[in-house]
Amino acid sequence: MSAALPVPAGRTAGWLLRRAARAPRSLGRVLASAVTVFLLSSVLTFGLGAVSDANPAAAVLGETATPADIVRLNHEFGLDRPLWAQFGSWLGHAVQGDLGRSWFTTLPVGDSIAAALPVDLSIAGLALLLAVLLGSAAGIAAALRPGSRLDRAVTALCTLLGTLPAFVVAIGLITLVSVQLQLLPSGGYVPLGQDPVQWLRFALLPALALSLDAAAGIARQLRTSLVGALRENWATGATMRGLSRRRVLFGHVLRNAAGPAVTVLGMSVPMLIGGAVVTERIFNLPGIAQLSLRAAEQHDVPVIQGTLLVTVAVVLVANLAVDAGLLALNPAARRGARRSAPAGAR
């Protein structure tokens, strides 16, 4: 039988202790990789600003600036120091939450990001929820009737949705839902804490536009994994022992087959953030993508660096959550992590 089936009552305590002991080692390696990626990303993020040919002092002061004024402002910005000193100071302040100040507005970059990031997180969270609900429902329905018309229809629809960019879906939803049916607004945003109902009305269309591609990927992976798992001997044996089809599916099979779908869900986070650049413009959302676009037009390097670094951090946190979920769902991954650990650490 698979390790996903119930553990005998006499071994439950020992099994839980071994599982708890193995999880920190596996998550520790994942966390170490995330820290390495974050440091490399910080170097690249700072390097993009360092190689820019923009002259921030001249841009801030305008055409009437004298060379002495430019030198003075560059000194205030710290741009007359060596690059390694600038990077060390920037990274040291960044890990403490201080991302510097905008060259043009002099506002703290952290405050600007704190005002824009909740927009993206709320939309992305709703999009992920919709992707999980729609993708899981479609994948399970298709897997329970392999080869049927429903299965073929789900496969064809997922293939179609996987080829459509988010902005095409967004325009189609605005045309259908907002213009013709007049059910939801076509743009704007209301904070969740201010009015949850109005937030949902404004957030539903952009979240749906971002979620369909992820939902299609989840449905395809879940359908394939479930069809294979339902044909395994342990699943057939569980049915022959008298367990209901629903209990076998949701109690045992789904846990073993959910790994690829969870991986797709984690890979969707960077896609959601990338799609937000266009989606925010279409739906007029005051998110972090619009903040970075305005900063890029002005060559406001501190804001660009701050938004990039925060975006990388959000993606890494999402990947950590996905890896933790995979370790919890996949017993084989935990056993593999135990075998790869040094003998003295077991």
C-alpha positions in Angstrom: 0.0 0.0 0.0 1.0 3.6 -0.5 2.4 5.6 2.3 -0.6 7.9 1.9 -2.9 5.3 3.3 -3.7 5.5 7.1 -0.9 4.5 9.4 -1.6 1.7 11.9 -2.7 3.0 15.3 0.2 1.5 17.2 2.7 3.3 15.0 1.1 6.7 14.7 3.2 8.4 17.3 6.5 7.2 16.0 5.5 8.0 12.4 4.7 11.5 13.3 7.9 12.0 15.2 10.0 10.7 12.3 8.1 13.0 9.9 8.6 16.0 12.1 12.3 15.2 12.4 12.8 14.9 8.6 10.8 18.1 7.6 13.2 20.7 9.0 16.2 19.2 7.1 14.3 19.2 3.8 12.9 22.7 4.4 16.4 23.8 5.6 17.9 23.0 2.2 15.0 24.7 0.4 15.5 27.8 2.6 19.2 27.8 1.9 18.5 27.8 -1.8 16.0 30.6 -1.4 18.6 32.8 0.5 21.2 32.1 -2.3 18.7 33.1 -5.0 17.7 36.2 -3.1 21.4 37.3 -2.7 22.1 36.7 -6.4 18.9 38.6 -7.3 19.9 41.5 -5.1 23.3 41.7 -7.0 21.5 41.7 -10.4 18.9 44.2 -9.2 21.5 46.6 -7.9 23.7 46.0 -11.0 20.8 47.0 -13.3 20.6 50.4 -11.6 24.4 50.8 -11.5 24.9 50.3 -15.2 22.1 52.8 -16.1 23.4 55.8 -18.0 20.8 58.0 -16.4 22.0 61.1 -14.5 19.6 61.3 -11.6 21.0 64.6 -10.3 20.6 66.3 -13.7 17.1 64.9 -14.1 16.0 66.0 -10.6 17.5 69.5 -10.8 16.4 70.2 -14.4 18.1 72.0 -17.3 19.1 75.0 -15.1 21.4 72.8 -12.9 25.0 73.8 -12.7 27.9 71.2 -12.6 28.4 72.1 -8.9 24.8 71.4 -8.2 25.0 68.1 -9.9 28.1 67.1 -8.0 26.5 68.1 -4.7 23.3 66.1 -5.3 25.2 63.1 -6.5 27.1 63.2 -3.2 23.8 63.4 -1.3 22.5 60.4 -3.2 25.8 58.6 -2.4 26.6 58.0 -6.1 30.2 59.3 -5.8 31.1 56.2 -3.7 32.6 53.0 -5.1 30.0 50.5 -6.4 30.9 47.9 -3.8 30.3 50.5 -1.0 27.0 51.5 -2.6 25.8 47.9 -2.9 26.8 47.0 0.7 25.0 50.1 2.1 21.9 49.4 -0.1 21.6 45.7 0.8 22.3 46.3 4.4 19.5 48.9 4.6 17.2 46.8 2.3 17.2 43.7 4.6 16.2 46.0 7.4 13.2 47.3 5.4 14.8 50.6 4.3 14.8 50.7 0.5 15.9 54.3 0.3 14.0 57.3 -1.1 12.7 58.2 -4.5 15.1 60.6 -6.3 12.1 62.6 -7.6 9.5 62.6 -4.9 11.9 62.1 -2.0 9.2 59.7 -0.5 10.5 56.5 1.1 10.4 53.7 -1.4 9.1 51.3 1.2 6.0 53.5 1.8 5.2 53.6 -1.9 5.6 49.8 -2.2 3.5 49.3 1.0 0.7 51.3 -0.6 0.9 49.4 -4.0 1.7 45.8 -3.0 -1.6 45.0 -1.2 -3.4 45.6 -4.5 -1.3 42.9 -6.2 -1.3 40.5 -3.3 -5.1 40.7 -3.0 -5.7 40.3 -6.7 -3.1 37.5 -7.0 -4.5 35.7 -3.9 -8.0 35.8 -5.4 -6.6 34.6 -8.8 -4.8 31.7 -7.1 -8.0 30.8 -5.2 -10.0 30.8 -8.5 -7.3 28.8 -10.2 -7.4 26.1 -7.5 -11.2 25.9 -7.5 -11.7 25.9 -11.2 -8.7 23.8 -12.1 -9.4 21.2 -9.4 -13.0 20.9 -10.3 -12.3 20.4 -14.0 -9.3 18.0 -13.4 -11.3 15.8 -11.0 -14.4 15.7 -13.3 -12.3 14.8 -16.3 -10.3 12.1 -14.4 -13.4 10.4 -13.1 -14.6 9.9 -16.7 -11.5 9.3 -18.8 -12.2 9.2 -22.5 -15.7 10.7 -22.2 -17.0 13.8 -23.9 -16.5 15.7 -20.7 -12.9 14.6 -20.6 -12.3 15.7 -24.2 -14.1 19.0 -23.6 -12.0 19.8 -20.5 -8.8 18.9 -22.4 -9.8 21.1 -25.4 -10.8 24.0 -23.2 -7.6 23.8 -21.2 -5.5 23.8 -24.3 -7.3 26.9 -25.6 -7.0 28.8 -22.4 -3.3 27.9 -22.2 -2.7 29.7 -25.5 -4.5 32.9 -24.6 -2.4 35.8 -23.0 -3.9 37.4 -20.0 -4.5 40.7 -21.7 -6.6 39.0 -24.4 -8.7 37.3 -21.7 -9.0 40.6 -19.9 -10.2 42.5 -22.9 -12.7 39.7 -23.7 -14.0 39.7 -20.1 -14.4 43.5 -20.1 -16.3 43.3 -23.4 -18.6 40.6 -22.3 -19.2 41.1 -18.6 -18.7 44.9 -18.2 -19.9 46.3 -21.6 -22.6 43.9 -22.8 -23.9 42.4 -19.6 -23.0 45.3 -17.3 -22.5 43.0 -14.3 -19.1 44.2 -13.0 -17.0 47.4 -13.4 -14.3 47.5 -16.0 -11.7 49.1 -13.9 -10.7 50.8 -10.6 -10.0 49.5 -7.2 -11.4 49.6 -3.7 -9.2 48.4 -0.8 -10.3 45.1 0.9 -10.4 46.7 4.3 -12.5 49.6 3.2 -15.4 47.6 1.6 -15.0 43.9 1.0 -18.0 43.7 -1.3 -16.9 46.5 -3.5 -13.3 45.1 -3.5 -14.7 41.8 -4.8 -16.6 43.5 -7.6 -13.6 45.4 -8.8 -11.1 42.5 -8.2 -13.1 39.7 -9.7 -12.5 40.4 -13.4 -8.7 41.0 -13.2 -8.3 38.0 -10.9 -10.3 35.8 -13.3 -8.2 37.1 -16.3 -5.0 36.1 -14.5 -6.4 32.8 -13.1 -7.6 31.0 -16.3 -4.1 30.0 -17.6 -3.1 28.7 -14.1 -6.4 26.9 -13.8 -5.9 25.2 -17.2 -2.4 24.0 -16.1 -3.7 22.7 -12.8 -6.6 20.8 -14.5 -4.3 19.2 -17.1 -1.8 18.0 -14.5 -4.4 16.9 -12.0 -6.4 15.0 -14.6 -3.3 13.1 -15.8 -2.1 12.3 -12.3 -5.5 11.2 -11.0 -6.1 8.9 -14.0 -2.8 7.2 -13.4 -3.2 7.0 -9.6 -6.7 5.5 -9.8 -5.3 2.6 -11.8 -2.7 1.8 -9.2 -3.0 -1.5 -7.3 -3.3 0.2 -4.0 -6.2 2.3 -5.1 -8.0 -0.7 -6.6 -7.3 -2.6 -3.4 -8.7 0.1 -1.2 -11.9 0.0 -3.3 -12.1 -3.8 -3.0 -11.7 -3.5 0.8 -15.1 -1.6 0.8 -14.0 2.0 0.9 -16.3 4.3 -1.1 -15.1 5.8 -4.3 -15.3 9.3 -2.8 -13.2 8.3 0.2 -10.5 6.6 -2.0 -10.4 9.7 -4.2 -10.3 12.5 -1.6 -8.7 10.5 1.2 -5.9 8.8 -0.6 -5.6 9.2 -4.4 -5.9 13.0 -4.5 -3.0 13.4 -1.9 -0.7 11.3 -4.0 -1.7 12.9 -7.3 -1.7 16.5 -6.2 2.1 17.0 -6.4 2.3 18.1 -10.1 -0.7 20.4 -9.7 0.8 22.1 -6.7 4.0 22.6 -8.7 2.1 24.2 -11.5 0.4 26.4 -8.8 3.8 27.6 -7.6 5.1 28.2 -11.1 2.0 30.4 -11.7 3.0 33.0 -9.1 5.8 34.6 -11.3 3.3 34.4 -14.2 0.7 36.3 -12.2 3.2 39.0 -11.3 4.3 39.3 -14.9 0.8 39.4 -16.2 0.0 42.1 -13.6 2.0 44.6 -15.6 -0.5 44.5 -18.5 -3.6 43.7 -16.4 -3.0 46.6 -14.1 -2.9 48.9 -17.1 -6.1 47.5 -18.6 -8.1 47.5 -15.3 -6.5 50.8 -14.0 -5.2 49.2 -10.8 -2.8 51.1 -8.6 -0.4 48.2 -8.1 3.3 47.6 -7.9 3.6 47.1 -11.7 2.3 50.6 -12.4 4.6 52.0 -9.7 7.6 50.3 -11.4 6.6 51.5 -14.8 6.3 55.1 -13.7 9.7 54.8 -12.0 11.2 53.4 -15.2 9.9 56.3 -17.3 11.6 58.7 -14.9 14.7 56.6 -14.4 13.9 56.6 -10.6 16.5 53.8 -9.8 15.7 53.4 -6.1 12.0 52.7 -6.8 12.9 50.3 -9.6 15.4 48.5 -7.4 12.9 48.3 -4.5 10.0 47.0 -6.6 12.2 44.3 -8.2 13.7 43.2 -4.9 10.2 43.0 -3.2 8.9 41.1 -6.3 11.7 38.5 -6.0 11.0 38.2 -2.3 7.3 37.5 -2.9 8.1 34.8 -5.5 10.6 33.2 -3.2 8.2 33.1 -0.3 5.6 31.5 -2.7 8.1 28.9 -3.8 9.0 28.1 -0.2 5.3 27.5 0.5 4.9 25.3 -2.5 8.0 23.2 -1.5 6.6 22.8 2.0 3.3 21.7 0.5 5.0 19.2 -1.7 7.0 17.7 1.2 3.7 17.4 3.1 1.9 15.7 0.2 4.7 13.5 -1.2 5.9 10.8 1.2 8.5 9.7 -1.4 10.1 13.1 -1.3 10.5 12.9 2.5 12.0 9.4 2.2 14.4 10.6 -0.5 15.5 13.5 1.7 16.2 11.1 4.5 18.3 8.9 2.3 20.3 11.8 1.0 21.1 13.1 4.5 24.4 12.2 6.1 24.3 9.0 8.2 25.1 10.9 11.4 22.2 13.3 10.8 19.6 10.6 10.6 
